[in-house]
Amino acid sequence: MTEIPTQDIVVLQGVTKCFGPTEVICGVDMVCRRGETTCIVGGSGAGKTTLLRLVVALDKPTTGSIFIDGEDIAPMNERQLNHVRRKFGMVYQYAALLDSINVLDNVAFPLVEHTKLRRAEIRERVRDKLKQLDLDDTVLTKYPAELSGGMARRVALARAIVMDPEVLIYDEPFGGLDPISMGVIVRLIQSLNRLLAITTIVVSHDVREIGAIANYSYLLSEGEVVAEGTPAELNAERKGVVRQFMSGTPDGPVPFHYPAPDYTQALLSVEDP
């Protein structure tokens, strides 16, 4: 099995993914550096979801290599891939909590499924993760329907970090949110990065927020990386599709989503409702 020494926890080299004759990921090269926030941005149909499935080892590339922590996962068998998957924590767009069980059991679910910890140990770990996200023991017995939107997102985050993953992935974290709630999620991502010193990947079609959270971003269009760089570098890029992406021009080749401009920094001080 090929290994590469690297400070980069996720590395894609020449990755393609085909479904039948259709190539949906086209020769993608990508690096996610340890301890930083990498954003993967693009419109609907750009290939973000397919690329995400490849990164978290839920699917295999047609060609190319995907290195996770220095190991190429493309030739791995299912048992080896399961070990790789445990390096990742996932935060889904709408929290995706299980309605029929309480907060304690929602957050504990990965521990019950994948560890042999005793119930008391599981409860303590759940309490610790909730505390890191400013949630106390009063939420343990609540059900998802009893939580506010902000609390549900925090519970989902606690579940994502309860296994102490090396990489935390947010899948469309700003989808369906009003501007105030978007500001809250931006602050949550920033504070969790500082607290856990974790590597973060954000997959999104919202463009304004990446300037507040990204160390480096990749812009996808039709399965290809059409631009990459820091927020400042993307702002300075003159390529047409990138200018549309950065400026919010409604007419252009990529159907990006643009929230109301210039509110993110002002919202960072807003308290979570």
C-alpha positions as CSV (number, residue, x, y, z in Angstrom):
1,M,0.0,0.0,0.0
2,T,1.4,3.4,-1.0
3,E,2.1,5.9,1.8
4,I,3.3,9.5,1.6
5,P,4.8,11.5,4.4
6,T,2.8,14.7,4.7
7,Q,1.5,17.4,7.0
8,D,-1.7,17.4,4.8
9,I,-4.3,15.1,6.2
10,V,-6.4,14.8,3.0
11,V,-4.7,14.8,-0.5
12,L,-6.4,14.0,-3.8
13,Q,-4.3,13.4,-6.8
14,G,-5.8,13.2,-10.3
15,V,-9.1,11.9,-8.9
16,T,-11.9,11.1,-11.4
17,K,-15.3,9.4,-10.7
18,C,-17.5,8.0,-13.5
19,F,-21.0,6.6,-13.4
20,G,-21.3,4.6,-16.6
21,P,-20.0,6.9,-19.4
22,T,-20.6,10.1,-17.4
23,E,-17.5,11.6,-15.7
24,V,-18.8,13.6,-12.7
25,I,-15.4,14.3,-11.0
26,C,-12.8,15.3,-13.6
27,G,-9.1,15.1,-12.6
28,V,-9.4,16.8,-9.2
29,D,-6.2,17.7,-7.2
30,M,-6.9,18.9,-3.7
31,V,-5.1,19.3,-0.3
32,C,-6.7,19.8,3.1
33,R,-4.0,20.8,5.6
34,R,-4.0,19.6,9.1
35,G,-5.6,22.0,11.6
36,E,-7.0,24.3,8.9
37,T,-10.4,24.9,7.4
38,T,-10.8,24.0,3.8
39,C,-14.0,24.9,1.9
40,I,-15.3,23.1,-1.2
41,V,-17.8,25.4,-2.9
42,G,-19.9,25.1,-6.0
43,G,-23.4,25.3,-7.4
44,S,-26.0,22.5,-7.6
45,G,-24.6,19.7,-9.8
46,A,-21.0,20.8,-9.4
47,G,-19.9,17.5,-7.9
48,K,-19.6,18.5,-4.3
49,T,-21.6,15.5,-2.9
50,T,-19.8,13.0,-5.0
51,L,-16.4,14.5,-4.0
52,L,-17.4,14.4,-0.4
53,R,-18.3,10.7,-0.6
54,L,-14.9,10.0,-2.1
55,V,-13.1,11.8,0.7
56,V,-14.9,10.0,3.5
57,A,-14.4,6.6,1.9
58,L,-18.0,6.0,1.1
59,D,-17.2,5.5,-2.5
60,K,-14.0,4.8,-4.5
61,P,-12.5,6.9,-7.3
62,T,-12.5,5.6,-10.9
63,T,-8.9,6.8,-11.3
64,G,-6.5,8.7,-9.1
65,S,-5.3,8.5,-5.5
66,I,-6.9,9.7,-2.2
67,F,-4.5,9.9,0.7
68,I,-6.0,10.1,4.2
69,D,-3.3,10.7,6.8
70,G,-0.7,9.6,4.3
71,E,-2.3,6.3,3.2
72,D,-3.8,5.8,-0.2
73,I,-7.4,4.5,0.4
74,A,-8.2,3.7,-3.2
75,P,-6.9,0.1,-3.0
76,M,-8.2,-0.6,0.6
77,N,-10.7,-3.3,1.4
78,E,-13.9,-2.7,3.4
79,R,-12.4,-3.5,6.8
80,Q,-9.6,-1.0,6.2
81,L,-12.0,1.6,4.9
82,N,-14.1,1.3,8.1
83,H,-11.0,2.3,10.0
84,V,-10.5,5.3,7.8
85,R,-14.1,6.4,8.2
86,R,-13.6,6.7,11.9
87,K,-11.2,9.6,11.3
88,F,-14.2,11.7,10.1
89,G,-17.1,13.4,11.9
90,M,-20.0,14.5,9.9
91,V,-22.4,17.5,10.5
92,Y,-25.4,17.3,8.2
93,Q,-27.4,20.2,6.8
94,Y,-30.5,19.8,9.0
95,A,-28.9,18.2,12.1
96,A,-30.3,14.8,11.1
97,L,-31.1,13.8,14.7
98,L,-33.1,10.7,15.4
99,D,-36.6,11.9,16.5
100,S,-37.5,8.8,18.5
101,I,-34.6,9.0,21.0
102,N,-33.4,11.7,23.4
103,V,-30.3,13.9,23.2
104,L,-28.2,11.5,25.3
105,D,-28.9,8.6,23.0
106,N,-28.5,10.7,19.8
107,V,-25.0,11.8,20.8
108,A,-24.1,8.4,22.2
109,F,-25.1,6.5,19.1
110,P,-21.7,6.3,17.5
111,L,-20.1,5.2,20.8
112,V,-22.7,2.5,21.2
113,E,-22.2,1.3,17.6
114,H,-18.4,1.4,17.4
115,T,-17.0,1.1,20.9
116,K,-17.2,-1.3,23.9
117,L,-17.4,1.5,26.5
118,R,-19.7,1.0,29.5
119,R,-22.9,3.0,29.7
120,A,-21.5,5.2,32.5
121,E,-18.4,6.0,30.4
122,I,-20.6,6.8,27.4
123,R,-22.8,9.1,29.4
124,E,-19.7,11.0,30.8
125,R,-18.2,11.4,27.3
126,V,-21.6,12.7,26.0
127,R,-21.8,15.2,28.9
128,D,-18.3,16.4,28.2
129,K,-18.9,17.0,24.5
130,L,-22.2,18.8,25.2
131,K,-20.4,21.0,27.8
132,Q,-17.8,21.9,25.2
133,L,-20.7,23.3,23.1
134,D,-22.3,25.2,26.0
135,L,-25.1,22.7,26.6
136,D,-25.7,21.4,30.1
137,D,-27.3,18.2,31.6
138,T,-30.8,19.6,31.2
139,V,-30.8,18.7,27.5
140,L,-29.9,15.1,28.0
141,T,-33.5,13.9,28.4
142,K,-35.0,16.2,25.8
143,Y,-36.1,14.9,22.4
144,P,-35.2,16.7,19.1
145,A,-38.7,18.2,18.8
146,E,-38.1,20.0,22.1
147,L,-34.9,21.7,20.9
148,S,-34.6,25.1,19.3
149,G,-32.8,25.2,15.9
150,G,-29.6,26.4,17.5
151,M,-29.7,23.7,20.2
152,A,-30.3,21.0,17.6
153,R,-27.3,22.1,15.6
154,R,-25.1,22.0,18.7
155,V,-26.4,18.5,19.6
156,A,-25.5,17.4,16.0
157,L,-22.1,18.8,16.5
158,A,-21.6,17.0,19.8
159,R,-22.6,13.7,18.0
160,A,-20.0,14.5,15.3
161,I,-17.2,15.0,17.7
162,V,-18.0,12.3,20.3
163,M,-15.6,9.8,18.7
164,D,-12.8,12.5,18.7
165,P,-12.4,12.5,14.9
166,E,-9.3,14.0,13.2
167,V,-11.4,15.7,10.5
168,L,-14.8,17.4,11.0
169,I,-16.9,17.8,7.9
170,Y,-19.9,20.2,7.5
171,D,-22.2,19.3,4.7
172,E,-24.1,22.5,3.6
173,P,-24.1,23.9,7.1
174,F,-25.7,27.2,6.0
175,G,-28.6,25.7,4.0
176,G,-32.1,26.9,4.9
177,L,-30.8,29.3,7.6
178,D,-31.8,33.0,8.1
179,P,-29.0,35.5,8.3
180,I,-28.8,35.5,12.2
181,S,-28.6,31.7,12.3
182,M,-25.9,31.8,9.6
183,G,-23.9,34.0,11.8
184,V,-24.3,31.6,14.7
185,I,-23.1,28.7,12.7
186,V,-20.1,30.7,11.5
187,R,-19.2,31.3,15.1
188,L,-19.7,27.7,16.1
189,I,-17.3,26.5,13.4
190,Q,-14.7,29.1,14.4
191,S,-15.0,28.3,18.1
192,L,-14.9,24.5,17.6
193,N,-11.8,24.8,15.5
194,R,-10.1,26.8,18.3
195,L,-11.3,24.5,21.0
196,L,-10.4,21.2,19.4
197,A,-7.6,22.2,17.0
198,I,-9.3,20.0,14.5
199,T,-9.1,19.9,10.7
200,T,-12.3,21.1,9.1
201,I,-13.8,20.7,5.7
202,V,-16.9,22.7,4.8
203,V,-18.9,21.8,1.7
204,S,-21.3,24.5,0.7
205,H,-23.0,26.5,-2.1
206,D,-23.1,29.6,0.0
207,V,-20.2,31.9,-0.8
208,R,-20.2,34.9,1.6
209,E,-19.4,32.9,4.7
210,I,-16.2,31.3,3.4
211,G,-14.3,34.5,3.9
212,A,-14.9,34.3,7.6
213,I,-14.0,30.6,8.1
214,A,-11.8,29.4,5.2
215,N,-8.0,29.1,5.2
216,Y,-8.2,27.8,1.7
217,S,-11.0,27.1,-0.8
218,Y,-11.7,25.1,-3.9
219,L,-14.4,26.2,-6.4
220,L,-16.0,23.3,-8.3
221,S,-17.9,23.6,-11.6
222,E,-19.1,20.6,-13.6
223,G,-16.8,18.3,-11.6
224,E,-13.6,20.3,-12.1
225,V,-11.7,22.6,-9.8
226,V,-11.9,25.9,-11.7
227,A,-10.2,28.0,-9.0
228,E,-8.5,27.6,-5.6
229,G,-6.8,29.8,-3.1
230,T,-7.2,31.8,0.1
231,P,-10.2,34.2,0.3
232,A,-8.0,37.1,-0.7
233,E,-6.6,35.2,-3.7
234,L,-10.1,34.3,-4.9
235,N,-11.2,37.9,-4.5
236,A,-8.2,38.9,-6.7
237,E,-8.9,36.3,-9.4
238,R,-10.1,37.7,-12.7
239,K,-11.4,34.5,-14.4
240,G,-15.1,35.0,-15.4
241,V,-16.6,32.1,-13.4
242,V,-14.6,33.1,-10.3
243,R,-15.7,36.7,-10.6
244,Q,-19.3,35.5,-10.7
245,F,-18.7,33.4,-7.7
246,M,-17.1,36.2,-5.7
247,S,-19.2,39.1,-6.7
248,G,-22.7,37.6,-6.7
249,T,-23.5,38.4,-10.3
250,P,-26.8,36.6,-11.0
251,D,-26.1,36.0,-14.7
252,G,-23.3,33.6,-15.5
253,P,-22.3,30.0,-16.0
254,V,-22.7,28.8,-12.4
255,P,-25.9,28.9,-10.3
256,F,-24.4,30.0,-7.0
257,H,-26.6,31.0,-4.0
258,Y,-25.9,34.5,-2.7
259,P,-27.3,35.6,0.7
260,A,-27.7,39.3,1.5
261,P,-24.2,40.9,1.3
262,D,-21.8,42.0,4.0
263,Y,-23.6,40.8,7.1
264,T,-21.4,38.0,8.3
265,Q,-18.9,40.0,10.4
266,A,-21.8,42.0,12.0
267,L,-23.5,38.8,13.0
268,L,-20.6,37.2,14.8
269,S,-21.6,39.0,18.0
270,V,-25.2,37.9,17.8
271,E,-26.2,35.4,20.6
272,D,-27.6,32.0,19.7
273,P,-31.4,32.1,20.0
